[in-house]
Every structure is written in structure tokens, then in C-alpha cells.
Amino acid sequence: MLKDRFRKYLPVVVDLETGGFNSKENAILEIAITLIEEIDELLVVGDTHRYHIEPYEDLIVEDESLEFTKIKLDHPLRNAVSEKDALKELFTIINKEKTKYECSRAILVGHNAHFDLSFLNEAITRNNIKRSPFHPFSVLDTVSLGALATQQTVLARICDSLSIDYDSNEAHSAAYDSKVTAKVFCRVINDLSN
């Protein structure tokens, strides 16, 4: 079972789009998770859940980040929610998956995973969320897995090496990046398991 692959940790792919690189000073603008399922002993990409986030009060959103991500904070269809509401809903989804697979904790899977975990942990602290499903410092990083499997570290190049479709026009959307990262994670783990 999935619980036996990662010491009772449930792998959950997380991607955040942020207003800069400093987790203490820059706002989270989007968050997405992609669930990992197991079918016939193979890991497969599950559902993706995404939220647009209202920048937390007094945190910085740098113009360069908005240009890079193409996020328009004032777009009428953005339907942004607070960090706290998004995290509570995502954590409920993750906790149901943990129960389903008999896992004790979730472990964050990401591309440059410590970046995402640092922002996630800061949001958990500032919103006074008492119980995170995630391990507080351990991660599974597709940069390292990609280097191991393909000798590449850039997500687009890893995808190219693994024959996974990658659309650079869709990149830097939390939902798209979490799905692609989940595909990479599943492919590398499945290949290593055979």
C-alpha cells in the first residue's frame, strides 16, 4: 500500500505562486495541491485543488513576480480567498486522503520543495493554524529526483527527458505546475520501483 512506500507518509504535491522569494515578507498569491493515488501498485496523478489567495495584510507583492507569473490581482474572475480559508479546506482534503491510505502524516512533494514548504509553514504560523498535516521539515523534491533520473534539474527539461508534455505558456500557474510535478514524481518513483 501507499503507506508502506514512504514510512506512512502521504505524498502530496504542492505548488505556490508568491509575491517574491522571502517567505517572511512576500505574500502567497496561489496555492495548489495535487493528490497522488495508487492503482495496482503504481502511483498515479490524482485530483488537483487550487485557490487564488488574497495577499496577506502587510506582506509584499513585487511587480517582478506579477510579471513572471502573469497573475492579475484585480482580475474580476480571480475569486481569491484568504490564506486561512484555503489552508483549512486543503488540509481537510489531505486529512481525508491520509485516512484513506492509513498514513500518519503528509509529506510535501515539490519542485524546489523547501521553497514551497517555507512559505506554507509561515502561512500556518501567521494564521495560527494548530495542526498541519505536513511534516514540518522533510520533503520529497523533484529537482533531486529529476537529477537522479534524467541528469536534469529544470522542470521543463526533466519533462522533456521523460516524454511528459510541458507547456511553457501554462507554466507558473500553481495548478499547472503541481500537476506536472505530480506526473514527474509518479514517473520517477514508478520507474525506480520496477
C-alpha positions in Angstrom: 0.0 0.0 0.0 0.9 3.6 -0.4 1.5 4.0 3.3 4.4 1.4 3.1 6.3 3.3 0.3 7.2 6.4 2.3 7.1 5.3 6.0 3.4 6.1 6.4 3.8 9.5 4.8 1.3 10.5 2.2 3.0 12.3 -0.7 1.1 15.5 -1.7 2.3 17.7 -4.4 2.2 21.4 -3.5 2.9 24.4 -5.7 2.7 28.0 -4.6 3.0 31.2 -6.6 4.3 34.1 -4.5 4.9 37.8 -4.5 8.7 37.3 -4.1 11.3 34.9 -2.7 11.2 35.8 1.0 8.7 33.6 2.9 8.5 36.0 5.8 8.0 39.2 3.7 6.3 38.2 0.5 2.7 37.1 0.0 1.3 33.8 -1.3 -0.8 34.5 -4.4 -1.9 31.0 -5.4 -1.7 27.5 -3.9 -2.5 24.2 -5.4 -2.2 20.6 -4.3 -2.2 17.5 -6.5 -3.1 14.2 -4.8 -1.1 11.1 -5.5 -3.2 7.9 -5.8 -2.1 4.2 -6.0 -3.6 1.8 -8.5 -2.2 -1.7 -9.0 1.0 -0.8 -7.1 1.6 2.2 -9.4 1.5 5.8 -8.4 -0.9 7.9 -10.5 -1.8 11.6 -10.5 -5.0 12.3 -8.6 -7.2 15.4 -8.3 -5.8 18.9 -8.2 -7.3 21.6 -5.9 -6.3 25.2 -6.4 -7.0 28.5 -4.6 -6.2 32.1 -5.6 -5.1 33.8 -2.4 -5.7 37.4 -1.2 -2.3 38.7 -0.3 -2.0 38.7 3.5 -2.1 42.1 5.0 1.2 44.0 5.1 3.1 41.3 3.0 4.9 42.4 -0.1 3.9 41.6 -3.7 6.8 42.5 -6.0 6.0 43.7 -9.6 8.6 41.4 -11.0 6.7 38.4 -9.5 3.4 39.5 -11.1 5.2 39.9 -14.4 6.7 36.5 -14.1 3.6 34.6 -13.0 1.2 36.8 -15.1 -1.2 37.0 -12.1 -3.6 39.9 -12.2 -4.6 40.6 -8.6 -7.5 42.7 -9.6 -9.0 40.3 -12.2 -12.7 40.1 -11.7 -12.8 36.3 -12.1 -9.9 35.7 -9.7 -12.2 34.8 -6.8 -9.4 35.0 -4.2 -9.8 33.7 -0.7 -7.9 34.2 2.5 -4.8 32.1 3.2 -6.5 30.7 6.3 -9.7 29.6 4.4 -7.6 28.0 1.6 -5.3 26.1 4.0 -8.2 24.8 6.2 -10.0 23.5 3.1 -6.9 21.9 1.6 -5.9 20.4 5.0 -9.4 18.8 5.2 -8.9 17.2 1.8 -5.4 16.0 2.7 -6.6 14.6 6.1 -9.3 12.5 4.3 -6.6 11.1 2.0 -4.3 10.3 5.0 -7.2 8.3 6.5 -7.9 6.6 3.2 -4.4 5.4 2.8 -3.8 4.8 6.6 -0.9 7.4 6.6 0.2 9.2 9.8 1.3 12.5 8.1 1.6 14.1 4.7 4.9 14.9 3.1 5.3 17.8 0.7 6.4 16.9 -2.8 7.5 19.9 -4.9 9.9 21.2 -7.4 12.3 23.2 -5.2 10.2 21.8 -2.4 11.8 23.7 0.5 10.8 27.0 -1.1 7.1 25.9 -1.0 7.4 24.4 2.5 9.0 27.6 3.8 6.0 29.7 2.6 3.5 27.1 3.7 5.0 27.0 7.2 5.0 30.8 7.5 1.3 30.9 6.5 0.4 28.2 9.0 2.2 30.2 11.8 0.7 33.6 10.9 -2.8 32.2 10.6 -2.5 30.4 13.9 -3.4 27.0 12.4 -2.7 24.5 15.1 -2.4 21.2 13.1 -0.7 20.9 9.7 -0.9 17.5 8.0 2.6 18.1 6.6 5.9 17.0 8.1 7.4 20.3 9.3 10.8 20.0 7.5 11.0 16.8 5.4 10.2 17.0 1.7 10.4 14.9 -1.5 11.9 17.2 -4.1 11.6 16.5 -7.9 14.7 18.6 -8.5 16.7 15.8 -6.8 14.6 13.0 -8.3 14.9 14.6 -11.8 18.7 14.9 -11.4 18.8 11.2 -10.4 16.5 10.0 -13.2 17.5 12.3 -16.1 20.6 14.4 -15.1 18.4 17.4 -15.4 17.1 19.8 -12.7 14.9 22.2 -14.6 11.2 21.0 -14.7 10.8 21.6 -18.4 14.0 19.7 -19.2 13.0 16.8 -16.8 9.7 16.6 -18.6 11.3 16.6 -22.0 13.7 13.7 -20.9 10.7 11.7 -19.5 8.4 12.5 -22.5 5.9 14.3 -20.3 4.1 17.1 -22.1 5.1 20.6 -20.8 3.5 23.8 -22.0 5.7 26.8 -21.1 2.6 29.1 -21.7 0.8 27.4 -18.8 3.8 27.3 -16.5 3.9 29.4 -13.3 0.2 28.7 -12.6 0.1 26.7 -9.3 -2.4 24.2 -10.6 -0.5 23.5 -13.8 2.9 23.3 -12.1 1.5 20.9 -9.3 0.0 18.6 -12.0 3.2 18.5 -14.0 5.3 18.0 -10.9 3.0 15.1 -9.9 3.5 13.5 -13.3 7.3 13.7 -12.8 7.1 12.3 -9.3 4.9 9.4 -10.3 7.0 8.5 -13.3 10.3 8.6 -11.5 9.0 6.6 -8.5 7.3 4.0 -10.7 10.4 3.6 -12.8 12.6 3.2 -9.8 10.2 0.7 -8.3 10.4 -1.6 -11.4 
